[in-house]
């Protein structure tokens, strides 16, 4: 765990908890909101697991009979107040190509996630730990979430839309265009108590592996060398990128509002509210397919959310530098205490 520190004009992270070995991208270093710690640079590699050889995290692995899993590394002792000492890291499943978008259903007591290239969603059930295919095809879904009525929300790369699965099994399209122009490839979505939905729209689905590249001449297929119809059903009509990478709000009336522009947060990825819904956190990740600008810098931005849902006072919350190592964030969520939890692409860490 680390605490937020201020470094004029931007904020940085010093020490953070790095947790290794999770298979689905949930994980564990925390950005707190209390007193600052001095930045400490080091030429040595950041902390790593201490078990040698690395142990088996699967069902056939040795039993965990110790307190404090040895592969959970807390570089700041304040993390210990947030961790359960007698629980262990367990690998729930292996065999997906690109696992994304984990979401917990409190009503169904199951964990849901996307396997983007395999065009399916997977489910882990709490009652028997069984993993099964939950939905196939999934339209190359990425981020998933659940709203306050327990309905599943999904961001679909292939169809360039955000959908809601109703309790009767029907699908409601929440957003697929802005101002008559198709969305890029919605990535992550979060529900608000007022009935609105907020989502990010970077370009990462603009490729054969995770969705569909643009039609010939589009931003991610300028030379027309890629065939976006490969692997798609007959009659599939490819789209072309038409919009910058923005964040949007779906009003309860169905109206779609632009809330964060590409100039503010390029290539937005993860998105989350604070527990009181007075702050919005948005992750900015790297340059994506078809981007003409520099792309995001792998940092997290925070906005104040006004009573009218207008955002103000944008700040760079963290640049995700850990002991001199850049740990680019992806998904992000807040816990009930307001701590910010984010996954990281730096050596299978989560932060």
N, C-alpha and C positions, 0 to 999 in steps of 0.2 A: 504494500500500500504506500501511496505517497500523498502528500498534501500539496495543494496548489501553491505555486509560488509566483510572484510577480517580478517581471524583469522588463523594465521600461524599454519599448512600449508594448512588449508582448509578454505572454506568460509561458513558462516552460515547466517541464516535469523533471525532477531529479531522480530520487530513488522510487522504484515501483516494484510491485509484486509480480513475478513472472511464474505462471503455472504452465507446465508442459503436459503433453500427451492427450489432450482432449480431442476426440475425433470429429466432433460436430461444431466446433467453433463457439462453444460457450466458455467463458473462462474468467480469468481472474486477476487482474491488477486493478486497483481502485484509484480514482482521482478524488481526493477529499476536498473539503472546502474550509479548512482551518488554517493554522499558522504556516508560514513559509519555511521551506528548507533550502539551505544553500546548495547551489548547483555544484556537483562534484564530477569532474571529468576523469576518465581513466583510459589508459591505453590498453588495458587488458579486456578480454572478452567479458560480457555480462554474465551474471550467475547462471548456472545450468544445473541439470539434474545431478543427483549425487549417487544414484544407484549404478553400479557397474558390474556386469554388463546391464544394459537397460532391461527392465523387467517386462513381463508379459502382462498387459493391462486387460486381456480378454478373460472369458470364463475359465480358461484353463490355467490362468495364472495362480501364483502362490497366494494363500490367504493373507489378508492384511490384519495383523494382530498388534500393530503398534499404534501409538497416538502420534498425531501429526505425520501424515503421509510424507515420506522422505523426498518425493518428487514435487511437493508443494514448497516453493521457496519464497519466504517472506523476507525481503530485503529491508523492510521497515516493520518493526514490531507492532505498530498500530494495526496492521492487517490482522493480527491474531484475534482482535476483538470482533472481527467479521467472519471468521472461519470456524468450522466445527472440527475439533481436533481428532475425533475418532471416526471420521468419514474418509474414504479413500477415493482416488481417481479410478474410474472404471470406464472402459471402452464399451460403449453401447452397441456399436455396429461398425463394420468395415465392408467395403465393397461398392461404395458410391464413387462417381467420377469427380464431382465437384459439389460438396455439401455446402448449402447456404440456407439462410433464413430460418433458424430454429425458433419455434414458438410453442409455448406451453398452453394447453387447454385446461383451465381450472375445472370446467364442467365435465369434460370427458376424461380427465386424468391421463392425458397422453401428450407426448412430445412429437411435434410435427416439424419436418424440414424438407427442403427442396434438394433434389439431385438434378441439377440443371441440364447437363448434357444428355442424361438418360431420359429427360422429359417426363419426370415423375416426382411425386411427393411420397415421403416415407413417414411411418408412424411407429413410435415406441410406446407400448402400453405399460402403465405403471403396475397393473395387477399381476402380470406374468412376465414382464420384461421382453415380450415378443415384439419383433420388428417385422413389419409387413409393408407392402406397397399400399399407400393410402389413396393415391389418385394418379391415373395414367391414361391419357397424356395430361400433362399439367401446363401445356403451352410454355414450356421452359420457364416455369415460375422461379423467382428469386426470393425476395423477402416475403415473409408471412407474419401475420399477427392475428389477434382476436379482439373484437370490439367489446363494449360493455354489455352486450346482449349475448355474448358467446359465439358470435358468427365469425367464421374465418375470413380473413382478408389476404389477398395474394397479389403480388406484382408480377405480371407476365411479360417476359421478354418478347416472345414470338408474336403475340398480338398487340404489343405495345399498349397495355392497358392495366388498370387496377380493378379488381373484381371483389365482390363479396358473395360468399356462399350462404344462402339462406337456410333456415332450419328444415325447410321442405325439400332441400336438394337443388333448388333452382339457383341460377347465377345472375347476380345484378352487376352490370358494368357501372362502376363508379366514375371512371374517367378513361378516355382513350384519345382525346384530342384537346388542344387549347387554341381557341380562336380559329377552329376549322383545320388546324394543322396537327398531324399525328404526333403523339408523344414519342420519345426516343426509346427507352426501355426502363420503365419504372423499376426501382430497386428496393426500396424499403418504405413501409407505411406504418403509421401509428394513429390510433383513435384518440379523440378528445371527448371529454364528458358532455360537451355541448352537441354531440352528434356529428361533428365534422371529422374528416380524415385528412391527414397531412402526409405527403409522400415526396420522395426524391425521384428525379428523372435524369440520371446520367446516361452515357451511351454504351455501357459495357455489354449489352445484349446485341450490339450491332456486329455480330460475327457468327459464323456457322456453328461454332462450338457451344454457344450459350443462347442462341436465338436465331436471328436472321440478319445477314448483312444487308445493307441498302441495295436497292435495285441499281442497275448500271447507271453510273453518273452521280450516285449519291455520295455523301461525305465519306462513308466507310468503304466505298466501292467505286472510287472515281474512275478507275480504268476499266471497269466492267468485267474484270477477270473472274470474279466470284459469281457463282450461280446460286442465288438465294433460294431457289426452288428445290435444291438437293435435299432429299429426305422428307419433303413436305408432301401432303396429299394433293391429288389432282385438283386443279382450280385455284391453288394458292396464289395469291397476288402479292408480290413483295412491295414494301413501302420504301420511302426515302426519308432520310433525316431532314426535318424541317425546322426544328426548334433548338435553341441553346439548352444547356444543362441547367435546369431550374428546379425549384421546390414549389409545390402547389398545395392548396387547401381545397378540399371538396366540401362545400357548404351543405348543411342538411337539406337545403332546397334543391341541391344538385348542381348549383353554380360552381364553376371552377375558378379559383382566384390564384394569381401568381403572388407568392409570399417571399421568396428568396430568389434573386437573379444569379445568373452565372458570374456576373461581375463581383457579387458579394461572396459567393461560395462556389467556385468552379468544381465541376464534377462531384456533386453532392452524393453521398452514399447513405450511411446510417443516419437515423433521425430519432430523437427521443425528447420527451418532456420531463421536466423536474416533477417531483411528487405533487406540488401545488399547482402545476401547469402555468407557472409564471415565467418559466424559462424554457427555451427551445434550443437543443443541441443538434448541430448538423456537422457530420464528418465530411471533409473534403479529401478525396483520394486522387490518384494519379491520372494522367492523361489517358483517355479512352479512344476507341475506334472513331475516326472521323474528326477528332478534335483538331482545330487549327491553332488554338492558343497553347499556352504552356501547361494547362491542366492544373489540378489541385496539388497541394504540397504535403499531403498526408498529415493534416492537422484537424483540430476540432474547433468549431466556432459556437458561440452562445449568443442568444438574443433574449431581450426582455419581451414578454408577451403581454400586450395591453388588453384592457377589458373589451376592446373592439376587435381583438385578434390581430391587431397591427403589431408588427415587430419593430423593435427599436434597440438602440445601444448595442450594436454588434461588437463583440470582442473576440479575440483569439483566445480560446480557453486553454489550449495546450498545443505545443508543436510535437509532442510525443517523442522527445529525445530522452533516452534512458541511458545515463552514464556514457554519453557520447554516441550511442547507437540509435539510429532512426527507426522507430517502431511504428510503421504506418497503420493507423486504425481503420476499421471497416464498420462492422455493426456496433451499435451503442445502445445502452439502456441505463436508467437510473434506478437505484433501489429506494426503499421507503425512507432512508435517511438522507437522500439526496446525493449519495456517492455516485459517480459516473463510472460505469463499467464498459470497456470497449475491447473488442478483439483486435489482434495485431498480426501483421504478416511477417514479423521479424523472428524467424526461427521457431515457428509454431508456438509462439507465446500468445497469451491473451492478457489484456491489460485493463 
